[in-house]
Amino acid sequence: MAKVARGEGFSLLWRLGWNIEYTLLHAVGPATLDDARDPRVAMERDYERRKALHLARTSPPSAVAAD
C-alpha cells in the first residue's frame, strides 16, 4: 500500500471533523456563494478527492478484462 502524504488522510477522525465543520458552516456559515467562493463546495470537492485517493490506495489492482 502506498504511503499517505501528511495531511492527505481519510481517517475516521478526519471524516468526523469534516462532518462537524460542514454542519457548522451550514448552520452559521456564510450565505450560499458562487461555486468558486463557497466554502461548503470547496469542502465537498476536497472530500471527494480524498475519498478517491483512499479508494485507489486500498483497492486491489483490477484485472483488465479482454473483450
Secondary structure, DSSP 8 states (H G I E B T S, - for coil): -----TT----HHHHHHHHHHHHHHHHHS-----TTT-HHHHHHHHHHHHHHHHHHHHS--------
